[in-house]
């Protein structure tokens, strides 16, 4: 069992947890992920990117937004509770080298998995600019932590309540059109955001990497649920990725596949709502 040693809210919609997993913490590299299962008797396995790790403390950190049944159930867990299973580190680590000027783009809670990549890129001697975008000021996460690492941070909000108003592709395009365009772009966030980051950099020939967040089940390439079309070929995100050349990814196909189980997810969430209520009642009783 894997004990939760810290839990906090990064925003109204995003949680951060530290979990005891010493072997994973020791082996993990930037860009890799875990698959976890909340309850031993029932429940699905979901992938979550490792947003930080402390090998000395033997902990890994994850960030998540309660949307489906499993993430909603995970949000009811508190410090001292244990998770049934945590598997990792999985996937190929990010390519870290001295590229020059790297622009790291985070959308929403995609900023969290971007954090260890920014940290590793800075350690490799790069000049790192972060563009982080949110719908509104209340949803901004990890700005302070990013400013402590990156050379420059640009915050965007859709409604203009904080930072600059607009989407992340606005400053990204400005940087691509500047006299000193980025040598590499890394984007993590919702699929539609990553797609438009790819289309923004494509005309300028700027190498762009995205971390895909497809549906996963086993995390070992056997189930085929995470497959995506990259460069016209079928790739398995869990073992071939999760990072790919953004200009080669068929985002439309990927987004269509990610809708495949929406009706079942809604039905399951409604069916198991009683379990979530019981979990919430149990937490209230502890307080």
N, C-alpha and C positions, 0 to 999 in steps of 0.2 A: 504493500500500500504506500501511497505517496502523499505525505502530509503537506497541507497548506500552511506556510509560515508567515505569510503577509498577504493582505488584501486591501486594496484601496481603489477609489474611483478617480480616474483621470479626467472624466467629464461626466455629464449627466447620462451619457449613453455607453461609456467605455470603462471597463474594469481592468485592473492589473492585479495579477497574483504571482507570488513567489511560491514555488513548489520544491520540496526536498527531492532531489534526483541527482545524487552525487556523480554517478557514472556518466549521465548525460551532460552534466555541467562540465565535467573534465574533458569530454570529447567534442563538444559542440563547437562549430565554427559559424561565422556570420553567414546568414542566409538560409540556415537549416531550420527544420521544423520538427515538431513532435506530433504524435497522435495520442489522444487521451480518451479514456472512458470514465465517466463520472461514477456510475453505480455498477456494482459487480453482478447483480441479478438481471438487470435489463438496461437497455440504452445503446445508443450508437457510438461509434468511434469517430472522432472529428479531428481534422488537422488544424494546428495552430502554430504560427511561426514563433520561434524563440526570440523574444525581444531583448533579452539580456541573460547573462549567466555569471555566476560567482563560483568558480571552481573551489576556492578555499572554504566557502560556506556550504558548498554542495547543493546550490539551488539554481533553478532556471526560472525566468520570468516570462509570463505570457500576457498578452492584452487581448481582450475580446469584447464583443458587443452582444448582449442578450437578444437574439433574434429568433432562433429555432428552439426546439425543446431542450436540446442538450446544453446550449449556452445559457438558456434561462435557468435550467437546473444548476448549472455551474455557478451562476450568480448568487444562488441561495446558500452556497457553501461558505464557511467562515474559517478563520484561523484555527488550526487544531483538527479540522476535518481532514479526511483522507480521500484520495481519488483511487478508484479501482485499478486503473492501469495508465501508465505513461510510457510510450514507446519512442525511442529516438537515440541520438539525433538522426533524422532522415533527410533525404535529398542531398543534392550536391551543394557544397558551400559556394558563396559568392566568389567571383574572380576578383582577387585583390592584388593590385599592382600600382606602381606609380604611373598613372595615366596623364597627370597634369591637372587640368581643371575638370572636376566632376560635379555635375548638377544632380542632386538627389531630390526626387519629387515624391511627396507623400500626400495621399488623399484620405482624409478622415482618420480612422484608426490604423490605416496603412502606414502612418507615421511611426508607429511603435516598432514594427519589424524592420523599418528603415534604420533605426537607431544603431544597432550593432554594425551595420554596413558602413554608416558614416564614421563610426569610431574606428573601424579597421582601415578605411580609406585614408583617414587623417594620419593614422599610425604609419601608413605606407608612404607618407610624404606628399599627398595630394592637396591642392587647394579645393575645398569643398563648399559649394553653395547649396543650401537647402531651400526648396520651395514647398511649403506645407499649406494645404488648403482645406477649408471646412465650410459648412453651410452657414454657421453663425459663430459669434464670439464664445458662447457658452460651450461649444464643442471643441475648442482648441485644446490640444494635448501636447505635452512634452516640448513646448516652445523653449522653456528655460534650459532644459537638458540639451536641446539641439544647439542653442546659442553658445553653450559652454564647450561644444565640440567643433561646430562648423565655423568657417571663416565668415560666412554671410548667411543670414536667414531671412527669407521673404515669406510673410504670412498673408494668405489670401482668404477672404470670406465672401460667400456668394452675396450676402446682403450688405456688405460694407460696414458691419458693426465692429470690425477690428482689422487692423492691417490695411491692405489694399482691397478694393472691391473687385470681384471677378473670379475667374477660374484659374487654375495653375498654369494652363497653357499660355496665358497672356505674358507673364514674365519669362516663361520658357522660350517663347518665340522671340522676345526682345533679346535674350541672351544669344540665341542662335544667329540673329541678324547683326550682332555687335561685331566690333573689330577683333574681339577675342572670344570667339564661340567656344562652347565647352568641348572638351575632348571626348567626353562620355556622359551619358545621361542614364540614371537608374530611376525607375518609377515603380511605386507600389501603392495600390489602392483599388477602388472598384474597377471592374473590367472596362467599363465605358471610359473612365478617366485614363486608364493605361492605353486604351486604343487611341484616344485623341492626343496623348503625349507622343505616341509613335507617329501619328500623322503630322504632328507639328515639327518633329525633327527630321522626318524623311526627306523633305526637299533640300535640306542642308547637309545631308550625308553624315549626320552625327550619330555615332554608334549608340544605340539605346537598348537597355536591358530592362525586362519586366519580370516580376515574380508572380506566377499564375496561382490562382486560388480556386482551382477546379474541385468538383466533388471527389472525395477520396473515401475509400473503405479500408483496405488493408495496408496501404502505404508501401507495398513491396512490388508493385507492378503486375500482380496476378489477376486482380479483379477487372482491370480495364476501365473502371469508372472514371478515372481522371484523364483519360486520353484527350489530346488536343492536336490540332493540325498545325504544324510548324514547318514552313518551307515546303508545303505540299505533302509532307510525310506525317504519319501518325506517331506521336510521342506520348509517353506516359509521364505526367508531371511529377509523380512521386519519385521516380528513379532517374528519369532523363533531365528533370528540372530540380527545383521549381523555376529557375531562371532561364529565360530564353531571349534570343534576339527579337526585340519588339517588332521589327519590320518584317519578320517572317511569320508572325503569329496570325492565324485566322481568328480574329476576335469575334466576328459575327457568329461563326460556328460554335465557338466556346460559350458565348453568352446564351445561345439557343439551347445547348446541352445543359447548361446550369439551371434551366427552367424545367427540366424533365420531371423532377419529383416535387414540384411546388404543390400540386393538389394533395399528394400523399403527406407532405410535411404539414400542411394545414390540418389535415384530418388527424394525424398523430398528435399534433400539439393540442388539439381539442380533446382527444381521447385521454391524454395523460395530464390534462390540466389539474385533475384531482391530486396527482402526485406532486405537482408544483405547489399546490395549496397546502398539502400536508407538510412539505419541506419548509414552507414559509411559517407555518404554525409551530413547527418544531424549533425554528430559530427564535421565534417570538417567546416561546416558553423558556429558552435558555437566558434570555435577556433579563 
